[in-house]
Amino acid sequence: MKYFRTIYTVWLREMRRFWRDRSRLIGNLAMPFMFLAFLGVGFNSSFSIPGLEGGYIGYLAPGIIGMSLMFTAIFTGISVIFDKQFGFLREMLVAPASRWSIVGGKILGSSTITLISGFMILGIALLMGAIPLSAITVGNILLAMVIMVLTAFIFVSIGLIIASKMNSMEGFNLIMSFLIMPLFLLSGAFFPIENVPGWMQVLAGADPLKYGVDGLRSVLIGVGELPVAMNVLVLFAISAVMVLIASLLFRKMEA
């Protein structure tokens, strides 16, 4: 019970910080909305994707949801840097609580926030007509939720892994800037990966966001490179490894 109480306490702190920071909530929605509103609508009449009736904006929408998941999740590491700088992390690490439960609470809290952001972007895409209402069934929503949660686990863990080795906000932001754009561009959010050169397909195969975007695209608009089950299986395997690494590094972090 003590283990789960610690997880709940850390989860609740993450949620309260999120709801009290209105600018963070607006920021999580503003960039994906602008991508859909300007890039999606602007290119909708210029690009056609074979087998897709909704046009380019329909193809782009799952990619923008994936982008929102990645951005929201991976910047969880910023809160760890803040906690380090203000001494709160030291208090948490010296407390009579399992470090496994602390990192578990952080991962669950940040993943919950990421899931909320993902569903908000999904709602915006539905209102804009980018995703057909016929795709919103109970089964599809549950599948989309599983894909979003696994994607969130992966990128929250990556954020914690990097933050566990960093002590400055500047260093963290530099690494994130270097890491995020290749992950986003190789995910297939903007264009089909199966049409790019072989070397780029190999790099894309190592990008976990690719499987999240492809899974969401299969579920929401019926067009995907891989079967949904394959995407979920790959996401589950990667998330298990990343959560384990994040937990081990967080456990070894000095107070």
C-alpha positions as a Markdown table, in Angstrom:
| # | Residue | x | y | z |
|---|---|---|---|---|
| 1 | Met | 0.0 | 0.0 | 0.0 |
| 2 | Lys | 2.9 | 2.4 | 0.8 |
| 3 | Tyr | 4.3 | 1.8 | -2.7 |
| 4 | Phe | 1.0 | 2.6 | -4.4 |
| 5 | Arg | 0.4 | 5.6 | -2.1 |
| 6 | Thr | 3.8 | 7.1 | -3.3 |
| 7 | Ile | 2.9 | 6.5 | -6.9 |
| 8 | Tyr | -0.5 | 8.2 | -6.4 |
| 9 | Thr | 1.1 | 11.2 | -4.6 |
| 10 | Val | 3.6 | 11.8 | -7.3 |
| 11 | Trp | 1.0 | 11.3 | -10.0 |
| 12 | Leu | -1.3 | 13.8 | -8.2 |
| 13 | Arg | 1.5 | 16.4 | -8.0 |
| 14 | Glu | 2.1 | 16.1 | -11.7 |
| 15 | Met | -1.6 | 16.6 | -12.5 |
| 16 | Arg | -1.9 | 19.6 | -10.2 |
| 17 | Arg | 1.1 | 21.3 | -11.7 |
| 18 | Phe | -0.4 | 20.7 | -15.2 |
| 19 | Trp | -3.8 | 22.1 | -14.5 |
| 20 | Arg | -2.5 | 25.2 | -12.6 |
| 21 | Asp | -0.2 | 26.1 | -15.6 |
| 22 | Arg | -2.7 | 27.3 | -18.1 |
| 23 | Ser | 0.0 | 28.5 | -20.5 |
| 24 | Arg | 1.3 | 24.9 | -20.7 |
| 25 | Leu | -2.1 | 23.7 | -21.6 |
| 26 | Ile | -2.5 | 26.3 | -24.3 |
| 27 | Gly | 1.0 | 25.6 | -25.6 |
| 28 | Asn | 0.2 | 21.9 | -26.0 |
| 29 | Leu | -2.7 | 22.7 | -28.2 |
| 30 | Ala | -1.5 | 25.8 | -30.2 |
| 31 | Met | 1.3 | 24.2 | -32.3 |
| 32 | Pro | -0.7 | 21.1 | -33.3 |
| 33 | Phe | -3.7 | 23.3 | -34.2 |
| 34 | Met | -1.6 | 25.5 | -36.4 |
| 35 | Phe | -0.1 | 22.5 | -38.2 |
| 36 | Leu | -3.5 | 21.2 | -38.9 |
| 37 | Ala | -5.0 | 24.6 | -39.8 |
| 38 | Phe | -2.3 | 25.9 | -42.0 |
| 39 | Leu | -0.2 | 23.0 | -43.2 |
| 40 | Gly | -3.0 | 20.5 | -43.5 |
| 41 | Val | -5.5 | 22.8 | -45.1 |
| 42 | Gly | -2.9 | 24.5 | -47.3 |
| 43 | Phe | -1.5 | 21.3 | -48.7 |
| 44 | Asn | -4.8 | 19.5 | -48.9 |
| 45 | Ser | -5.4 | 20.5 | -52.5 |
| 46 | Ser | -1.9 | 20.0 | -53.6 |
| 47 | Phe | -1.1 | 16.4 | -52.3 |
| 48 | Ser | -3.0 | 13.2 | -52.7 |
| 49 | Ile | -2.3 | 10.0 | -50.8 |
| 50 | Pro | -3.2 | 6.7 | -52.6 |
| 51 | Gly | -6.1 | 4.9 | -50.9 |
| 52 | Leu | -7.1 | 7.9 | -48.8 |
| 53 | Glu | -10.4 | 9.6 | -49.4 |
| 54 | Gly | -10.0 | 12.4 | -46.8 |
| 55 | Gly | -7.1 | 14.2 | -48.6 |
| 56 | Tyr | -3.8 | 15.3 | -47.1 |
| 57 | Ile | -5.3 | 16.8 | -43.9 |
| 58 | Gly | -6.7 | 13.4 | -43.1 |
| 59 | Tyr | -3.3 | 11.8 | -43.5 |
| 60 | Leu | -1.6 | 14.5 | -41.5 |
| 61 | Ala | -4.0 | 14.5 | -38.5 |
| 62 | Pro | -2.7 | 11.2 | -36.9 |
| 63 | Gly | 0.8 | 12.5 | -37.4 |
| 64 | Ile | 0.0 | 15.7 | -35.6 |
| 65 | Ile | -1.5 | 13.7 | -32.7 |
| 66 | Gly | 1.7 | 11.7 | -32.5 |
| 67 | Met | 3.7 | 15.0 | -32.6 |
| 68 | Ser | 1.6 | 16.3 | -29.6 |
| 69 | Leu | 2.2 | 13.1 | -27.7 |
| 70 | Met | 6.0 | 13.2 | -28.3 |
| 71 | Phe | 6.4 | 16.9 | -27.4 |
| 72 | Thr | 4.3 | 16.7 | -24.3 |
| 73 | Ala | 5.8 | 13.5 | -23.0 |
| 74 | Ile | 9.5 | 14.1 | -23.8 |
| 75 | Phe | 9.6 | 17.5 | -22.1 |
| 76 | Thr | 8.6 | 15.8 | -18.8 |
| 77 | Gly | 12.4 | 15.9 | -18.2 |
| 78 | Ile | 12.1 | 19.7 | -17.7 |
| 79 | Ser | 10.2 | 19.1 | -14.5 |
| 80 | Val | 13.0 | 16.9 | -13.2 |
| 81 | Ile | 15.6 | 19.6 | -14.0 |
| 82 | Phe | 13.4 | 22.1 | -12.2 |
| 83 | Asp | 13.1 | 19.8 | -9.2 |
| 84 | Lys | 16.9 | 19.3 | -9.2 |
| 85 | Gln | 17.6 | 23.1 | -9.3 |
| 86 | Phe | 15.1 | 23.9 | -6.5 |
| 87 | Gly | 16.0 | 21.1 | -4.3 |
| 88 | Phe | 12.7 | 19.3 | -4.4 |
| 89 | Leu | 14.1 | 16.2 | -6.0 |
| 90 | Arg | 16.6 | 15.9 | -3.2 |
| 91 | Glu | 13.8 | 15.8 | -0.7 |
| 92 | Met | 12.0 | 13.2 | -2.7 |
| 93 | Leu | 15.0 | 10.9 | -3.1 |
| 94 | Val | 15.9 | 11.0 | 0.6 |
| 95 | Ala | 12.3 | 10.4 | 1.7 |
| 96 | Pro | 11.5 | 6.9 | 3.1 |
| 97 | Ala | 9.9 | 5.9 | -0.2 |
| 98 | Ser | 10.9 | 3.5 | -3.0 |
| 99 | Arg | 12.6 | 5.2 | -5.9 |
| 100 | Trp | 10.8 | 2.8 | -8.2 |
| 101 | Ser | 7.5 | 4.2 | -6.9 |
| 102 | Ile | 8.7 | 7.8 | -7.4 |
| 103 | Val | 9.7 | 7.2 | -11.0 |
| 104 | Gly | 6.5 | 5.2 | -11.5 |
| 105 | Gly | 4.4 | 8.1 | -10.3 |
| 106 | Lys | 6.3 | 10.5 | -12.6 |
| 107 | Ile | 5.8 | 8.3 | -15.6 |
| 108 | Leu | 2.1 | 7.7 | -14.9 |
| 109 | Gly | 1.5 | 11.4 | -14.2 |
| 110 | Ser | 3.2 | 12.6 | -17.3 |
| 111 | Ser | 1.6 | 9.9 | -19.4 |
| 112 | Thr | -1.8 | 10.9 | -18.2 |
| 113 | Ile | -1.1 | 14.6 | -19.2 |
| 114 | Thr | 0.1 | 13.4 | -22.6 |
| 115 | Leu | -3.0 | 11.3 | -23.1 |
| 116 | Ile | -5.2 | 14.3 | -22.3 |
| 117 | Ser | -3.3 | 16.4 | -24.8 |
| 118 | Gly | -3.6 | 13.6 | -27.4 |
| 119 | Phe | -7.4 | 13.4 | -27.0 |
| 120 | Met | -7.7 | 17.2 | -27.2 |
| 121 | Ile | -5.9 | 17.2 | -30.5 |
| 122 | Leu | -8.1 | 14.3 | -31.7 |
| 123 | Gly | -11.2 | 16.4 | -30.8 |
| 124 | Ile | -9.8 | 19.3 | -32.8 |
| 125 | Ala | -9.1 | 17.0 | -35.8 |
| 126 | Leu | -12.7 | 15.7 | -35.6 |
| 127 | Leu | -14.1 | 19.3 | -35.5 |
| 128 | Met | -12.0 | 20.2 | -38.6 |
| 129 | Gly | -13.2 | 17.2 | -40.5 |
| 130 | Ala | -9.7 | 15.7 | -40.7 |
| 131 | Ile | -10.9 | 12.5 | -39.2 |
| 132 | Pro | -14.2 | 11.0 | -40.2 |
| 133 | Leu | -16.8 | 10.5 | -37.4 |
| 134 | Ser | -17.4 | 7.0 | -38.6 |
| 135 | Ala | -13.9 | 6.1 | -37.2 |
| 136 | Ile | -15.0 | 7.0 | -33.7 |
| 137 | Thr | -16.2 | 3.7 | -32.4 |
| 138 | Val | -15.6 | 2.2 | -28.9 |
| 139 | Gly | -13.1 | -0.3 | -30.3 |
| 140 | Asn | -11.2 | 2.3 | -32.2 |
| 141 | Ile | -11.1 | 4.7 | -29.3 |
| 142 | Leu | -9.7 | 1.9 | -27.0 |
| 143 | Leu | -7.1 | 1.0 | -29.6 |
| 144 | Ala | -6.1 | 4.6 | -30.0 |
| 145 | Met | -5.8 | 5.0 | -26.3 |
| 146 | Val | -3.5 | 1.9 | -26.0 |
| 147 | Ile | -1.3 | 3.3 | -28.8 |
| 148 | Met | -1.2 | 6.8 | -27.1 |
| 149 | Val | -0.4 | 5.4 | -23.7 |
| 150 | Leu | 2.4 | 3.2 | -25.0 |
| 151 | Thr | 3.8 | 6.1 | -27.0 |
| 152 | Ala | 3.6 | 8.3 | -24.0 |
| 153 | Phe | 5.4 | 5.8 | -21.8 |
| 154 | Ile | 8.3 | 5.7 | -24.4 |
| 155 | Phe | 8.8 | 9.4 | -24.7 |
| 156 | Val | 8.2 | 10.2 | -21.0 |
| 157 | Ser | 10.9 | 7.6 | -20.2 |
| 158 | Ile | 13.3 | 9.1 | -22.8 |
| 159 | Gly | 12.8 | 12.5 | -21.2 |
| 160 | Leu | 13.5 | 11.1 | -17.7 |
| 161 | Ile | 16.6 | 9.2 | -19.0 |
| 162 | Ile | 18.1 | 12.4 | -20.5 |
| 163 | Ala | 17.1 | 14.5 | -17.4 |
| 164 | Ser | 18.7 | 12.0 | -15.0 |
| 165 | Lys | 22.1 | 12.8 | -16.6 |
| 166 | Met | 21.6 | 16.6 | -17.0 |
| 167 | Asn | 21.8 | 19.4 | -14.4 |
| 168 | Ser | 21.0 | 22.5 | -16.6 |
| 169 | Met | 18.0 | 23.5 | -18.5 |
| 170 | Glu | 20.1 | 24.8 | -21.4 |
| 171 | Gly | 21.8 | 21.4 | -21.9 |
| 172 | Phe | 18.5 | 19.5 | -21.8 |
| 173 | Asn | 16.9 | 21.9 | -24.3 |
| 174 | Leu | 19.9 | 21.5 | -26.6 |
| 175 | Ile | 19.7 | 17.7 | -26.6 |
| 176 | Met | 15.9 | 17.9 | -27.1 |
| 177 | Ser | 16.2 | 20.2 | -30.1 |
| 178 | Phe | 18.7 | 17.8 | -31.7 |
| 179 | Leu | 16.6 | 14.7 | -31.0 |
| 180 | Ile | 13.0 | 15.8 | -31.6 |
| 181 | Met | 13.1 | 17.0 | -35.2 |
| 182 | Pro | 14.7 | 13.8 | -36.7 |
| 183 | Leu | 12.2 | 11.7 | -34.7 |
| 184 | Phe | 9.3 | 13.7 | -35.9 |
| 185 | Leu | 10.4 | 13.9 | -39.6 |
| 186 | Leu | 11.2 | 10.1 | -39.7 |
| 187 | Ser | 7.9 | 9.1 | -38.1 |
| 188 | Gly | 5.9 | 9.4 | -41.4 |
| 189 | Ala | 3.8 | 12.2 | -40.0 |
| 190 | Phe | 4.2 | 14.3 | -43.1 |
| 191 | Phe | 4.8 | 11.7 | -45.9 |
| 192 | Pro | 4.6 | 7.9 | -46.4 |
| 193 | Ile | 7.8 | 6.2 | -45.3 |
| 194 | Glu | 7.4 | 3.4 | -47.8 |
| 195 | Asn | 8.1 | 5.8 | -50.7 |
| 196 | Val | 11.4 | 7.2 | -49.4 |
| 197 | Pro | 15.0 | 5.8 | -50.1 |
| 198 | Gly | 16.1 | 2.7 | -48.4 |
| 199 | Trp | 18.5 | 4.3 | -46.0 |
| 200 | Met | 15.8 | 6.6 | -44.7 |
| 201 | Gln | 13.5 | 3.6 | -44.2 |
| 202 | Val | 16.1 | 2.0 | -42.1 |
| 203 | Leu | 16.4 | 5.1 | -39.9 |
| 204 | Ala | 12.6 | 5.4 | -39.7 |
| 205 | Gly | 12.4 | 1.8 | -38.5 |
| 206 | Ala | 14.4 | 2.8 | -35.4 |
| 207 | Asp | 12.1 | 5.6 | -34.7 |
| 208 | Pro | 9.5 | 4.6 | -32.0 |
| 209 | Leu | 7.2 | 7.5 | -33.0 |
| 210 | Lys | 6.8 | 5.9 | -36.5 |
| 211 | Tyr | 4.9 | 3.0 | -34.9 |
| 212 | Gly | 2.7 | 5.2 | -32.9 |
| 213 | Val | 1.8 | 7.4 | -35.9 |
| 214 | Asp | 1.2 | 4.4 | -38.1 |
| 215 | Gly | -0.9 | 2.7 | -35.5 |
| 216 | Leu | -3.1 | 5.8 | -35.0 |
| 217 | Arg | -3.4 | 6.3 | -38.8 |
| 218 | Ser | -4.6 | 2.7 | -39.2 |
| 219 | Val | -7.1 | 3.0 | -36.5 |
| 220 | Leu | -8.4 | 6.5 | -37.3 |
| 221 | Ile | -8.4 | 6.7 | -41.1 |
| 222 | Gly | -7.8 | 3.0 | -42.1 |
| 223 | Val | -4.5 | 3.6 | -43.9 |
| 224 | Gly | -1.3 | 2.1 | -42.4 |
| 225 | Glu | 2.0 | 0.6 | -43.4 |
| 226 | Leu | 1.9 | -2.2 | -40.7 |
| 227 | Pro | -1.0 | -4.1 | -39.1 |
| 228 | Val | -2.2 | -2.4 | -35.9 |
| 229 | Ala | -1.3 | -5.5 | -33.8 |
| 230 | Met | 2.3 | -5.2 | -35.0 |
| 231 | Asn | 2.5 | -1.5 | -34.2 |
| 232 | Val | 1.1 | -2.2 | -30.7 |
| 233 | Leu | 3.6 | -5.1 | -30.1 |
| 234 | Val | 6.6 | -3.0 | -31.1 |
| 235 | Leu | 5.4 | 0.0 | -29.0 |
| 236 | Phe | 4.9 | -2.4 | -26.0 |
| 237 | Ala | 8.4 | -3.8 | -26.4 |
| 238 | Ile | 10.1 | -0.4 | -26.7 |
| 239 | Ser | 8.1 | 1.1 | -23.8 |
| 240 | Ala | 9.0 | -1.8 | -21.5 |
| 241 | Val | 12.7 | -1.3 | -22.3 |
| 242 | Met | 12.6 | 2.5 | -21.9 |
| 243 | Val | 10.7 | 2.4 | -18.7 |
| 244 | Leu | 13.2 | -0.1 | -17.2 |
| 245 | Ile | 16.2 | 2.1 | -18.3 |
| 246 | Ala | 14.5 | 5.2 | -16.9 |
| 247 | Ser | 13.8 | 3.5 | -13.6 |
| 248 | Leu | 17.3 | 2.2 | -13.2 |
| 249 | Leu | 18.9 | 5.5 | -14.0 |
| 250 | Phe | 16.5 | 7.4 | -11.7 |
| 251 | Arg | 17.2 | 4.9 | -9.0 |
| 252 | Lys | 21.0 | 5.5 | -9.3 |
| 253 | Met | 20.5 | 9.3 | -9.2 |
| 254 | Glu | 22.3 | 11.0 | -6.3 |
| 255 | Ala | 20.2 | 12.9 | -3.9 |
